Amino acid sequence: MSIKYDALKNNLQAPHSLITDLDGQEGFFHDETIYRSIPSAVLVAESKEDIMTAVKFCRENKIPVTPRGAGTGLSGGCVPSENALVIATSNLKTLEIHPERKIAFCGPGVITKTLQDEAARYSLAYPPDPASFEESTLGGNVAENAGGLRCKRFGVTRDYILGLEAVTTDGTILKTGLYNDYRGLALGDILIASEGTLAIITEIAVRLIFKTDRGVTLLVTFAKPAAAAQTVSDIISSGLIPNVLEYIDGDAAAIANAYEKSTLIDEKAAAILLIETADKDQDKQTTLIRKFCEKNRFLTLNIETDPDKAEQLWQVRRNISRAAKACAGAKISEDIAVPISKFPLLVAFVAQLNRQYPLRINSYGHAGDGNLHVNILSQSGKPTDLTLADEIIEKLLRQALQLGGTITGEHGIGLAKRRYLKYEFDQPTLKAMRKIKAVFDPDNILNPEKIFPDENLS
Ligand SMILES: Cc1cc2nc3c(=O)[nH]c(=O)nc-3n(C[C@H](O)[C@H](O)[C@H](O)COP(=O)(O)OP(=O)(O)OC[C@H]3O[C@@H](n4cnc5c(N)ncnc54)[C@H](O)[C@@H]3O)c2cc1C
Protein backbone atom coordinates (compact mmCIF):
# COMPACT_ATOMS: atom_id res chain seq x y z
CA MET A 1 0.00 0.00 0.00
CA SER A 2 1.42 3.38 -0.91
CA ILE A 3 0.55 6.12 1.56
CA LYS A 4 0.50 9.77 0.52
CA TYR A 5 2.34 11.85 3.11
CA ASP A 6 2.20 15.23 1.29
CA ALA A 7 -0.51 16.63 3.54
CA LEU A 8 1.46 15.68 6.63
CA LYS A 9 4.71 17.07 5.23
CA ASN A 10 3.07 20.43 4.53
CA ASN A 11 1.92 20.70 8.14
CA LEU A 12 5.19 19.84 9.85
CA GLN A 13 7.43 22.51 11.37
CA ALA A 14 10.41 20.51 10.07
CA PRO A 15 9.23 18.90 6.81
CA HIS A 16 12.76 17.56 6.10
CA SER A 17 12.44 15.30 9.16
CA LEU A 18 9.91 13.13 7.31
CA ILE A 19 11.71 10.46 5.28
CA THR A 20 9.52 8.92 2.59
CA ASP A 21 12.14 7.42 0.27
CA LEU A 22 13.30 3.91 1.07
CA ASP A 23 17.01 4.68 0.94
CA GLY A 24 16.87 7.08 3.86
CA GLN A 25 14.87 4.64 6.00
CA GLU A 26 17.36 1.81 6.15
CA GLY A 27 18.46 2.26 9.77
CA PHE A 28 14.85 1.98 10.97
CA PHE A 29 13.88 -1.52 9.83
CA HIS A 30 14.90 -3.42 12.94
CA ASP A 31 16.15 -3.38 16.51
CA GLU A 32 18.67 -5.86 17.96
CA THR A 33 16.41 -8.89 17.42
CA ILE A 34 16.00 -10.96 14.26
CA TYR A 35 12.75 -9.18 13.34
CA ARG A 36 12.73 -6.62 10.53
CA SER A 37 10.13 -4.84 8.46
CA ILE A 38 9.92 -1.86 6.11
CA PRO A 39 7.80 1.12 7.21
CA SER A 40 5.85 3.43 4.91
CA ALA A 41 7.80 6.47 6.19
CA VAL A 42 9.96 7.65 9.06
CA LEU A 43 9.63 10.87 11.03
CA VAL A 44 12.77 11.73 12.99
CA ALA A 45 10.87 14.29 15.03
CA GLU A 46 12.44 17.61 15.92
CA SER A 47 9.61 18.85 18.13
CA LYS A 48 6.70 17.50 20.13
CA GLU A 49 4.41 19.66 18.01
CA ASP A 50 5.45 17.66 14.93
CA ILE A 51 4.73 14.43 16.82
CA MET A 52 1.27 15.73 17.70
CA THR A 53 0.62 16.65 14.06
CA ALA A 54 1.88 13.30 12.80
CA VAL A 55 -0.09 11.20 15.29
CA LYS A 56 -3.28 13.11 14.47
CA PHE A 57 -2.66 12.56 10.77
CA CYS A 58 -2.07 8.85 11.32
CA ARG A 59 -5.19 8.44 13.40
CA GLU A 60 -7.32 10.20 10.78
CA ASN A 61 -5.83 8.04 8.04
CA LYS A 62 -5.68 4.79 10.06
CA ILE A 63 -1.91 4.51 9.65
CA PRO A 64 -0.08 2.49 12.32
CA VAL A 65 2.58 4.33 14.29
CA THR A 66 5.76 2.74 15.62
CA PRO A 67 7.58 4.83 18.25
CA ARG A 68 11.34 4.43 18.27
CA GLY A 69 14.32 5.51 20.34
CA ALA A 70 17.80 4.25 19.48
CA GLY A 71 16.66 0.83 18.25
CA THR A 72 18.71 -1.15 20.82
CA GLY A 73 15.62 -3.06 21.98
CA LEU A 74 15.79 -6.83 22.44
CA SER A 75 12.13 -7.71 22.01
CA GLY A 76 11.19 -6.21 18.62
CA GLY A 77 9.23 -3.28 20.12
CA CYS A 78 10.37 -0.66 17.62
CA VAL A 79 10.30 -2.92 14.55
CA PRO A 80 7.85 -1.16 12.18
CA SER A 81 4.32 -2.48 11.94
CA GLU A 82 3.06 -3.11 8.41
CA ASN A 83 2.77 0.24 6.56
CA ALA A 84 3.64 2.10 9.74
CA LEU A 85 4.96 5.58 10.16
CA VAL A 86 7.97 5.23 12.44
CA ILE A 87 8.19 8.18 14.82
CA ALA A 88 11.70 8.40 16.23
CA THR A 89 12.16 10.59 19.29
CA SER A 90 15.96 10.29 19.23
CA ASN A 91 16.48 13.93 18.21
CA LEU A 92 14.56 15.34 21.20
CA LYS A 93 17.63 15.78 23.37
CA THR A 94 16.89 18.70 25.70
CA LEU A 95 18.44 18.15 29.13
CA GLU A 96 18.01 20.45 32.12
CA ILE A 97 19.46 19.50 35.48
CA HIS A 98 18.26 21.17 38.68
CA PRO A 99 20.97 20.08 41.12
CA GLU A 100 19.39 21.72 44.15
CA ARG A 101 16.16 19.74 43.57
CA LYS A 102 18.02 16.59 42.41
CA ILE A 103 15.80 16.49 39.31
CA ALA A 104 16.56 16.31 35.59
CA PHE A 105 14.09 17.24 32.85
CA CYS A 106 14.95 15.22 29.77
CA GLY A 107 13.85 14.89 26.20
CA PRO A 108 13.17 11.22 25.28
CA GLY A 109 16.16 11.22 22.91
CA VAL A 110 18.73 11.86 25.65
CA ILE A 111 21.19 8.97 25.73
CA THR A 112 21.24 7.22 29.11
CA LYS A 113 24.99 7.76 29.55
CA THR A 114 24.68 11.46 28.69
CA LEU A 115 22.27 11.93 31.58
CA GLN A 116 24.62 9.99 33.87
CA ASP A 117 27.65 12.05 32.80
CA GLU A 118 25.82 15.37 33.10
CA ALA A 119 24.44 14.47 36.53
CA ALA A 120 27.96 13.49 37.67
CA ARG A 121 29.10 17.08 37.01
CA TYR A 122 26.97 18.04 40.03
CA SER A 123 28.10 15.00 42.07
CA LEU A 124 24.72 13.44 41.34
CA ALA A 125 23.84 10.10 39.75
CA TYR A 126 21.13 8.53 37.60
CA PRO A 127 21.65 4.86 38.52
CA PRO A 128 19.66 2.78 35.94
CA ASP A 129 22.34 1.45 33.60
CA PRO A 130 21.25 -0.94 30.88
CA ALA A 131 24.37 -2.45 29.31
CA SER A 132 23.37 -0.50 26.18
CA PHE A 133 23.64 2.79 28.12
CA GLU A 134 26.03 4.39 25.65
CA GLU A 135 23.33 4.19 22.93
CA SER A 136 19.88 3.63 24.43
CA THR A 137 17.58 6.63 24.90
CA LEU A 138 15.62 7.56 27.98
CA GLY A 139 12.38 7.30 25.97
CA GLY A 140 13.22 3.68 25.16
CA ASN A 141 14.31 3.06 28.76
CA VAL A 142 10.97 4.32 30.10
CA ALA A 143 8.97 2.45 27.46
CA GLU A 144 10.74 -0.80 28.42
CA ASN A 145 11.27 0.00 32.11
CA ALA A 146 14.91 -0.85 31.49
CA GLY A 147 16.98 -2.47 34.18
CA GLY A 148 20.73 -2.84 34.20
CA LEU A 149 23.80 -3.92 36.09
CA ARG A 150 23.30 -1.74 39.15
CA CYS A 151 19.56 -2.28 39.45
CA LYS A 152 19.52 -4.85 42.25
CA ARG A 153 21.01 -2.25 44.56
CA PHE A 154 19.65 0.97 43.09
CA GLY A 155 16.39 0.07 41.33
CA VAL A 156 15.17 0.13 37.73
CA THR A 157 14.01 2.99 35.48
CA ARG A 158 10.54 3.08 37.08
CA ASP A 159 12.08 3.93 40.45
CA TYR A 160 13.48 7.20 39.08
CA ILE A 161 10.56 8.57 37.06
CA LEU A 162 8.91 11.62 38.63
CA GLY A 163 6.73 12.60 35.70
CA LEU A 164 6.11 12.15 32.00
CA GLU A 165 4.63 14.11 29.14
CA ALA A 166 3.35 12.08 26.24
CA VAL A 167 1.49 12.59 22.98
CA THR A 168 -1.73 10.58 22.94
CA THR A 169 -3.47 9.23 19.85
CA ASP A 170 -5.79 12.23 19.65
CA GLY A 171 -2.70 14.36 19.11
CA THR A 172 -2.72 16.12 22.47
CA ILE A 173 -0.24 16.13 25.33
CA LEU A 174 -0.88 14.12 28.48
CA LYS A 175 0.91 15.38 31.61
CA THR A 176 1.60 13.05 34.50
CA GLY A 177 3.27 13.16 37.91
CA LEU A 178 5.53 16.16 38.44
CA TYR A 179 4.23 17.79 35.23
CA ASN A 180 0.80 17.84 36.88
CA ASP A 181 1.80 18.54 40.49
CA TYR A 182 1.15 14.85 41.21
CA ARG A 183 -2.60 15.40 41.11
CA GLY A 184 -5.14 12.86 39.90
CA LEU A 185 -4.58 9.30 38.79
CA ALA A 186 -1.00 8.02 38.43
CA LEU A 187 -1.25 7.71 34.65
CA GLY A 188 2.50 7.93 34.25
CA ASP A 189 2.86 4.56 36.01
CA ILE A 190 0.79 2.98 33.23
CA LEU A 191 2.98 4.50 30.54
CA ILE A 192 6.16 3.05 32.06
CA ALA A 193 6.85 -0.32 30.38
CA SER A 194 3.98 0.22 27.91
CA GLU A 195 6.43 -0.29 25.01
CA GLY A 196 5.04 2.45 22.80
CA THR A 197 1.53 0.98 22.76
CA LEU A 198 -0.27 3.75 24.71
CA ALA A 199 1.35 7.11 23.92
CA ILE A 200 4.58 8.66 22.66
CA ILE A 201 6.72 9.95 25.50
CA THR A 202 8.01 13.46 24.82
CA GLU A 203 9.36 14.65 28.21
CA ILE A 204 10.74 12.78 31.19
CA ALA A 205 11.41 14.13 34.69
CA VAL A 206 13.79 11.90 36.64
CA ARG A 207 14.96 11.77 40.22
CA LEU A 208 18.71 11.95 40.79
CA ILE A 209 20.58 10.74 43.85
CA PHE A 210 23.89 11.77 45.39
CA LYS A 211 26.74 10.08 43.53
CA THR A 212 27.88 6.91 45.27
CA ASP A 213 31.48 5.80 45.01
CA ARG A 214 32.28 2.49 43.41
CA GLY A 215 33.89 -0.27 45.43
CA VAL A 216 36.38 -2.84 44.13
CA THR A 217 35.67 -5.28 41.31
CA LEU A 218 35.97 -9.01 42.06
CA LEU A 219 36.40 -11.53 39.28
CA VAL A 220 35.72 -15.04 40.58
CA THR A 221 35.96 -18.20 38.48
CA PHE A 222 34.30 -21.56 39.07
CA ALA A 223 34.70 -25.05 37.61
CA LYS A 224 30.93 -25.52 37.47
CA PRO A 225 28.07 -23.14 36.57
CA ALA A 226 26.05 -24.60 39.47
CA ALA A 227 28.74 -23.52 41.95
CA ALA A 228 28.74 -19.94 40.63
CA ALA A 229 24.93 -19.85 40.70
CA GLN A 230 24.84 -21.17 44.27
CA THR A 231 27.31 -18.46 45.29
CA VAL A 232 24.96 -15.81 43.84
CA SER A 233 22.07 -17.25 45.80
CA ASP A 234 24.16 -17.44 49.01
CA ILE A 235 25.38 -13.84 48.69
CA ILE A 236 21.96 -12.27 48.09
CA SER A 237 20.13 -14.53 50.58
CA SER A 238 22.59 -13.42 53.28
CA GLY A 239 21.27 -9.88 52.88
CA LEU A 240 24.49 -8.63 51.29
CA ILE A 241 23.81 -6.48 48.24
CA PRO A 242 26.87 -5.51 46.20
CA ASN A 243 26.63 -2.66 43.68
CA VAL A 244 26.71 -5.21 40.85
CA LEU A 245 26.58 -9.01 40.75
CA GLU A 246 26.83 -10.51 37.26
CA TYR A 247 26.96 -14.16 36.18
CA ILE A 248 28.73 -15.13 32.93
CA ASP A 249 29.14 -18.70 31.70
CA GLY A 250 32.42 -19.80 30.11
CA ASP A 251 31.12 -19.73 26.54
CA ALA A 252 29.63 -16.23 26.96
CA ALA A 253 33.00 -15.11 28.36
CA ALA A 254 34.78 -16.64 25.36
CA ILE A 255 32.68 -14.80 22.78
CA ALA A 256 32.93 -11.53 24.74
CA ASN A 257 36.72 -11.83 24.93
CA ALA A 258 36.91 -12.53 21.19
CA TYR A 259 34.65 -9.56 20.38
CA GLU A 260 36.66 -7.19 22.57
CA LYS A 261 39.97 -8.76 21.53
CA SER A 262 40.57 -9.19 25.24
CA THR A 263 41.84 -11.93 27.56
CA LEU A 264 40.67 -10.19 30.68
CA ILE A 265 37.96 -12.68 31.58
CA ASP A 266 39.14 -16.26 32.05
CA GLU A 267 37.13 -18.20 29.51
CA LYS A 268 38.59 -21.56 30.57
CA ALA A 269 36.41 -21.42 33.67
CA ALA A 270 32.93 -22.91 33.36
CA ALA A 271 31.41 -19.82 34.97
CA ILE A 272 32.44 -16.43 36.25
CA LEU A 273 31.02 -13.95 38.71
CA LEU A 274 31.86 -10.30 38.19
CA ILE A 275 31.07 -8.31 41.31
CA GLU A 276 31.40 -4.69 42.31
CA THR A 277 31.24 -4.13 46.06
CA ALA A 278 29.56 -1.14 47.65
CA ASP A 279 32.20 1.40 48.58
CA LYS A 280 31.05 2.13 52.09
CA ASP A 281 31.74 -1.36 53.37
CA GLN A 282 33.90 -2.84 50.66
CA ASP A 283 36.27 -4.71 53.03
CA LYS A 284 33.40 -6.33 54.88
CA GLN A 285 31.68 -7.23 51.60
CA THR A 286 34.86 -8.65 50.08
CA THR A 287 35.45 -10.87 53.13
CA LEU A 288 31.88 -12.18 53.09
CA ILE A 289 31.87 -12.76 49.33
CA ARG A 290 35.15 -14.69 49.62
CA LYS A 291 33.58 -16.85 52.33
CA PHE A 292 30.68 -17.81 50.05
CA CYS A 293 33.05 -18.42 47.14
CA GLU A 294 35.12 -20.75 49.33
CA LYS A 295 32.01 -22.63 50.40
CA ASN A 296 31.23 -23.25 46.72
CA ARG A 297 34.84 -24.11 45.79
CA PHE A 298 35.84 -21.25 43.57
CA LEU A 299 38.90 -21.62 41.34
CA THR A 300 40.35 -18.08 41.39
CA LEU A 301 39.43 -14.74 42.91
CA ASN A 302 41.04 -11.53 41.67
CA ILE A 303 40.39 -8.13 43.21
CA GLU A 304 40.70 -5.16 40.85
CA THR A 305 41.20 -1.89 42.70
CA ASP A 306 42.24 0.23 39.69
CA PRO A 307 39.00 1.83 38.40
CA ASP A 308 40.28 2.01 34.79
CA LYS A 309 41.20 -1.67 34.72
CA ALA A 310 37.90 -2.56 36.38
CA GLU A 311 36.07 -0.53 33.72
CA GLN A 312 37.74 -2.67 31.04
CA LEU A 313 36.24 -5.76 32.66
CA TRP A 314 32.80 -4.18 32.78
CA GLN A 315 33.12 -3.19 29.14
CA VAL A 316 33.69 -6.84 28.18
CA ARG A 317 30.60 -7.78 30.19
CA ARG A 318 28.45 -5.05 28.61
CA ASN A 319 29.25 -6.25 25.13
CA ILE A 320 28.26 -9.90 25.53
CA SER A 321 24.97 -9.32 23.70
CA ARG A 322 26.73 -7.71 20.74
CA ALA A 323 29.45 -10.39 20.82
CA ALA A 324 26.82 -13.11 20.60
CA LYS A 325 25.17 -11.40 17.64
CA ALA A 326 28.51 -11.03 15.86
CA CYS A 327 29.52 -14.67 16.25
CA ALA A 328 26.37 -16.36 14.87
CA GLY A 329 24.17 -16.35 11.79
CA ALA A 330 21.16 -15.82 14.05
CA LYS A 331 20.96 -14.99 17.73
CA ILE A 332 17.78 -15.31 19.71
CA SER A 333 18.17 -13.98 23.21
CA GLU A 334 15.97 -14.75 26.15
CA ASP A 335 15.59 -12.71 29.28
CA ILE A 336 14.07 -14.49 32.23
CA ALA A 337 14.25 -13.95 35.97
CA VAL A 338 13.53 -16.17 38.95
CA PRO A 339 13.57 -15.76 42.75
CA ILE A 340 17.18 -15.75 43.86
CA SER A 341 16.93 -19.08 45.73
CA LYS A 342 15.90 -20.69 42.41
CA PHE A 343 18.77 -19.21 40.39
CA PRO A 344 20.90 -22.41 40.68
CA LEU A 345 17.97 -24.48 39.36
CA LEU A 346 17.56 -22.14 36.39
CA VAL A 347 21.26 -22.36 35.52
CA ALA A 348 21.09 -26.16 35.81
CA PHE A 349 18.10 -26.19 33.44
CA VAL A 350 20.02 -24.14 30.84
CA ALA A 351 22.91 -26.63 31.11
CA GLN A 352 20.42 -29.47 30.51
CA LEU A 353 19.02 -27.72 27.40
CA ASN A 354 22.57 -27.24 26.15
CA ARG A 355 23.18 -30.98 26.40
CA GLN A 356 19.84 -31.85 24.84
CA TYR A 357 19.90 -29.58 21.75
CA PRO A 358 22.44 -29.24 18.94
CA LEU A 359 22.33 -25.40 19.02
CA ARG A 360 24.95 -23.39 20.90
CA ILE A 361 23.45 -21.94 24.07
CA ASN A 362 25.21 -19.62 26.46
CA SER A 363 24.03 -17.43 29.29
CA TYR A 364 24.86 -14.45 31.45
CA GLY A 365 22.90 -11.82 33.33
CA HIS A 366 22.20 -9.55 36.25
CA ALA A 367 22.31 -12.51 38.61
CA GLY A 368 21.85 -10.46 41.76
CA ASP A 369 18.33 -9.83 40.45
CA GLY A 370 17.80 -13.52 39.56
CA ASN A 371 17.99 -12.39 35.94
CA LEU A 372 19.51 -14.62 33.24
CA HIS A 373 19.94 -13.77 29.55
CA VAL A 374 20.11 -16.93 27.48
CA ASN A 375 21.54 -16.72 23.96
CA ILE A 376 20.48 -19.38 21.49
CA LEU A 377 22.89 -19.22 18.58
CA SER A 378 22.52 -20.71 15.11
CA GLN A 379 25.43 -20.63 12.71
CA SER A 380 23.24 -21.14 9.62
CA GLY A 381 20.23 -19.10 10.72
CA LYS A 382 18.13 -21.66 8.80
CA PRO A 383 14.41 -22.17 9.58
CA THR A 384 15.09 -25.65 11.04
CA ASP A 385 17.38 -24.07 13.63
CA LEU A 386 14.83 -21.35 14.35
CA THR A 387 12.18 -23.99 14.95
CA LEU A 388 14.50 -25.71 17.40
CA ALA A 389 15.17 -22.34 19.05
CA ASP A 390 11.41 -21.86 19.49
CA GLU A 391 11.22 -25.23 21.20
CA ILE A 392 14.05 -24.27 23.54
CA ILE A 393 12.45 -20.90 24.34
CA GLU A 394 9.11 -22.50 25.12
CA LYS A 395 10.77 -24.89 27.60
CA LEU A 396 12.87 -22.14 29.12
CA LEU A 397 9.98 -19.75 29.70
CA ARG A 398 7.79 -22.45 31.18
CA GLN A 399 10.62 -23.43 33.52
CA ALA A 400 11.13 -19.81 34.61
CA LEU A 401 7.43 -19.56 35.45
CA GLN A 402 7.46 -22.90 37.23
CA LEU A 403 10.28 -21.61 39.40
CA GLY A 404 8.11 -18.63 40.35
CA GLY A 405 9.80 -16.25 37.92
CA THR A 406 8.90 -14.20 34.88
CA ILE A 407 9.22 -14.54 31.09
CA THR A 408 10.85 -11.13 30.84
CA GLY A 409 13.28 -9.75 33.37
CA GLU A 410 13.82 -6.41 31.64
CA HIS A 411 13.71 -6.56 27.83
CA GLY A 412 9.93 -6.36 27.48
CA ILE A 413 7.41 -8.31 25.44
CA GLY A 414 7.27 -6.58 22.05
CA LEU A 415 7.02 -9.07 19.22
CA ALA A 416 9.32 -11.65 20.75
CA LYS A 417 7.29 -12.65 23.80
CA ARG A 418 3.71 -11.82 22.91
CA ARG A 419 2.66 -15.39 22.22
CA TYR A 420 3.91 -16.43 25.65
CA LEU A 421 2.12 -13.69 27.56
CA LYS A 422 -0.82 -15.97 28.34
CA TYR A 423 1.51 -18.30 30.25
CA GLU A 424 2.30 -15.58 32.76
CA PHE A 425 -0.93 -13.59 32.96
CA ASP A 426 -4.42 -14.94 33.49
CA GLN A 427 -7.30 -13.90 31.21
CA PRO A 428 -8.85 -11.30 33.57
CA THR A 429 -5.47 -9.57 33.87
CA LEU A 430 -4.88 -9.64 30.12
CA LYS A 431 -8.39 -8.31 29.53
CA ALA A 432 -7.82 -5.43 31.95
CA MET A 433 -4.59 -4.52 30.15
CA ARG A 434 -6.33 -4.69 26.79
CA LYS A 435 -9.13 -2.42 28.06
CA ILE A 436 -6.57 0.17 29.13
CA LYS A 437 -4.96 -0.10 25.68
CA ALA A 438 -8.38 0.59 24.11
CA VAL A 439 -8.91 3.68 26.28
CA PHE A 440 -5.57 5.17 25.25
CA ASP A 441 -5.69 3.97 21.67
CA PRO A 442 -9.27 3.21 20.53
CA ASP A 443 -8.26 2.77 16.87
CA ASN A 444 -5.32 0.52 17.75
CA ILE A 445 -2.77 2.51 15.76
CA LEU A 446 0.09 2.66 18.30
CA ASN A 447 2.45 -0.29 17.95
CA PRO A 448 -0.68 -2.36 17.16
CA GLU A 449 0.60 -5.92 17.19
CA LYS A 450 3.09 -5.53 20.04
CA ILE A 451 2.60 -7.02 23.51
CA PHE A 452 -0.97 -8.28 22.96
CA PRO A 453 -1.43 -11.20 20.60
CA ASP A 454 -4.93 -11.62 19.22
CA GLU A 455 -5.28 -15.08 20.66
CA ASN A 456 -5.09 -13.59 24.16
CA LEU A 457 -8.20 -11.55 23.51
CA SER A 458 -11.60 -12.85 24.16
C1 LIG B 1 24.17 -4.64 24.00
C2 LIG B 1 22.82 -4.44 24.63
C3 LIG B 1 22.72 -4.49 26.01
C4 LIG B 1 21.48 -4.29 26.63
N1 LIG B 1 21.42 -4.33 27.98
C5 LIG B 1 20.26 -4.10 28.61
C6 LIG B 1 20.19 -4.12 30.04
O1 LIG B 1 21.19 -4.34 30.73
N2 LIG B 1 18.99 -3.88 30.62
C7 LIG B 1 17.86 -3.62 29.87
O2 LIG B 1 16.80 -3.40 30.46
N3 LIG B 1 17.91 -3.62 28.52
C8 LIG B 1 19.06 -3.83 27.88
N4 LIG B 1 19.11 -3.82 26.51
C9 LIG B 1 17.87 -3.60 25.75
C10 LIG B 1 17.62 -2.13 25.30
O3 LIG B 1 18.82 -1.40 25.22
C11 LIG B 1 16.66 -1.44 26.27
O4 LIG B 1 15.38 -2.02 26.19
C12 LIG B 1 16.51 0.07 26.00
O5 LIG B 1 15.68 0.63 27.00
C13 LIG B 1 15.92 0.39 24.62
O6 LIG B 1 16.10 1.78 24.38
P1 LIG B 1 16.05 2.35 22.90
O7 LIG B 1 16.17 3.82 22.97
O8 LIG B 1 17.05 1.67 22.05
O9 LIG B 1 14.57 1.96 22.46
P2 LIG B 1 14.05 1.25 21.13
O10 LIG B 1 14.72 -0.07 20.97
O11 LIG B 1 14.13 2.18 20.01
O12 LIG B 1 12.54 1.02 21.51
C14 LIG B 1 12.19 0.15 22.56
C15 LIG B 1 10.68 0.26 22.83
O13 LIG B 1 10.38 1.55 23.33
C16 LIG B 1 9.39 2.19 22.52
N5 LIG B 1 9.76 3.61 22.50
C17 LIG B 1 10.96 4.15 22.20
N6 LIG B 1 10.91 5.49 22.36
C18 LIG B 1 9.66 5.79 22.78
C19 LIG B 1 8.97 6.99 23.11
N7 LIG B 1 9.57 8.18 23.06
N8 LIG B 1 7.68 6.92 23.49
C20 LIG B 1 7.03 5.72 23.56
N9 LIG B 1 7.62 4.55 23.26
C21 LIG B 1 8.92 4.59 22.86
C22 LIG B 1 9.47 1.49 21.17
O14 LIG B 1 8.24 1.55 20.48
C23 LIG B 1 9.82 0.08 21.59
O15 LIG B 1 8.64 -0.62 21.95
C24 LIG B 1 20.33 -4.04 25.85
C25 LIG B 1 20.44 -4.00 24.46
C26 LIG B 1 21.66 -4.19 23.85
C27 LIG B 1 21.75 -4.13 22.36
The ligand as an SDF file (V2000), in Angstrom:
LIG
                    3D

 53 58  0  0  0  0  0  0  0  0999 V2000
   24.1710   -4.6420   23.9970 C   0  0  0  0  0  0  0  0  0  0  0  0
   22.8240   -4.4370   24.6330 C   0  0  0  0  0  0  0  0  0  0  0  0
   22.7170   -4.4920   26.0140 C   0  0  0  0  0  0  0  0  0  0  0  0
   21.4840   -4.2930   26.6290 C   0  0  0  0  0  0  0  0  0  0  0  0
   21.4210   -4.3350   27.9850 N   0  0  0  0  0  0  0  0  0  0  0  0
   20.2570   -4.1010   28.6070 C   0  0  0  0  0  0  0  0  0  0  0  0
   20.1910   -4.1150   30.0440 C   0  0  0  0  0  0  0  0  0  0  0  0
   21.1890   -4.3420   30.7340 O   0  0  0  0  0  0  0  0  0  0  0  0
   18.9890   -3.8750   30.6170 N   0  0  0  0  0  0  0  0  0  0  0  0
   17.8600   -3.6210   29.8680 C   0  0  0  0  0  0  0  0  0  0  0  0
   16.7970   -3.3970   30.4590 O   0  0  0  0  0  0  0  0  0  0  0  0
   17.9050   -3.6160   28.5190 N   0  0  0  0  0  0  0  0  0  0  0  0
   19.0590   -3.8330   27.8820 C   0  0  0  0  0  0  0  0  0  0  0  0
   19.1090   -3.8220   26.5090 N   0  0  0  0  0  0  0  0  0  0  0  0
   17.8650   -3.5990   25.7470 C   0  0  0  0  0  0  0  0  0  0  0  0
   17.6160   -2.1290   25.3020 C   0  0  0  0  0  0  0  0  0  0  0  0
   18.8160   -1.4040   25.2230 O   0  0  0  0  0  0  0  0  0  0  0  0
   16.6570   -1.4370   26.2660 C   0  0  0  0  0  0  0  0  0  0  0  0
   15.3790   -2.0240   26.1900 O   0  0  0  0  0  0  0  0  0  0  0  0
   16.5100    0.0730   26.0010 C   0  0  0  0  0  0  0  0  0  0  0  0
   15.6840    0.6310   26.9980 O   0  0  0  0  0  0  0  0  0  0  0  0
   15.9210    0.3880   24.6200 C   0  0  0  0  0  0  0  0  0  0  0  0
   16.0950    1.7770   24.3800 O   0  0  0  0  0  0  0  0  0  0  0  0
   16.0490    2.3520   22.8990 P   0  0  0  0  0  0  0  0  0  0  0  0
   16.1730    3.8200   22.9730 O   0  0  0  0  0  0  0  0  0  0  0  0
   17.0510    1.6720   22.0540 O   0  0  0  0  0  0  0  0  0  0  0  0
   14.5740    1.9560   22.4650 O   0  0  0  0  0  0  0  0  0  0  0  0
   14.0500    1.2480   21.1350 P   0  0  0  0  0  0  0  0  0  0  0  0
   14.7180   -0.0690   20.9680 O   0  0  0  0  0  0  0  0  0  0  0  0
   14.1310    2.1850   20.0080 O   0  0  0  0  0  0  0  0  0  0  0  0
   12.5350    1.0150   21.5110 O   0  0  0  0  0  0  0  0  0  0  0  0
   12.1920    0.1520   22.5620 C   0  0  0  0  0  0  0  0  0  0  0  0
   10.6810    0.2610   22.8290 C   0  0  0  0  0  0  0  0  0  0  0  0
   10.3800    1.5530   23.3260 O   0  0  0  0  0  0  0  0  0  0  0  0
    9.3860    2.1910   22.5200 C   0  0  0  0  0  0  0  0  0  0  0  0
    9.7630    3.6080   22.4990 N   0  0  0  0  0  0  0  0  0  0  0  0
   10.9550    4.1480   22.1960 C   0  0  0  0  0  0  0  0  0  0  0  0
   10.9090    5.4860   22.3550 N   0  0  0  0  0  0  0  0  0  0  0  0
    9.6560    5.7860   22.7770 C   0  0  0  0  0  0  0  0  0  0  0  0
    8.9740    6.9900   23.1080 C   0  0  0  0  0  0  0  0  0  0  0  0
    9.5690    8.1850   23.0570 N   0  0  0  0  0  0  0  0  0  0  0  0
    7.6770    6.9180   23.4910 N   0  0  0  0  0  0  0  0  0  0  0  0
    7.0280    5.7230   23.5580 C   0  0  0  0  0  0  0  0  0  0  0  0
    7.6200    4.5550   23.2550 N   0  0  0  0  0  0  0  0  0  0  0  0
    8.9200    4.5870   22.8610 C   0  0  0  0  0  0  0  0  0  0  0  0
    9.4680    1.4920   21.1710 C   0  0  0  0  0  0  0  0  0  0  0  0
    8.2380    1.5480   20.4770 O   0  0  0  0  0  0  0  0  0  0  0  0
    9.8150    0.0800   21.5900 C   0  0  0  0  0  0  0  0  0  0  0  0
    8.6390   -0.6190   21.9500 O   0  0  0  0  0  0  0  0  0  0  0  0
   20.3280   -4.0430   25.8470 C   0  0  0  0  0  0  0  0  0  0  0  0
   20.4420   -3.9990   24.4580 C   0  0  0  0  0  0  0  0  0  0  0  0
   21.6610   -4.1930   23.8510 C   0  0  0  0  0  0  0  0  0  0  0  0
   21.7550   -4.1320   22.3620 C   0  0  0  0  0  0  0  0  0  0  0  0
  1  2  1  0
  2  3  1  0
  2 52  2  0
  3  4  2  0
  4  5  1  0
  4 50  1  0
  5  6  2  0
  6  7  1  0
  6 13  1  0
  7  8  2  0
  7  9  1  0
  9 10  1  0
 10 11  2  0
 10 12  1  0
 12 13  2  0
 13 14  1  0
 14 15  1  0
 14 50  1  0
 15 16  1  0
 16 17  1  0
 16 18  1  0
 18 19  1  0
 18 20  1  0
 20 21  1  0
 20 22  1  0
 22 23  1  0
 23 24  1  0
 24 25  2  0
 24 26  1  0
 24 27  1  0
 27 28  1  0
 28 29  2  0
 28 30  1  0
 28 31  1  0
 31 32  1  0
 32 33  1  0
 33 34  1  0
 33 48  1  0
 34 35  1  0
 35 36  1  0
 35 46  1  0
 36 37  1  0
 36 45  1  0
 37 38  2  0
 38 39  1  0
 39 40  1  0
 39 45  2  0
 40 41  1  0
 40 42  2  0
 42 43  1  0
 43 44  2  0
 44 45  1  0
 46 47  1  0
 46 48  1  0
 48 49  1  0
 50 51  2  0
 51 52  1  0
 52 53  1  0
M  END
$$$$
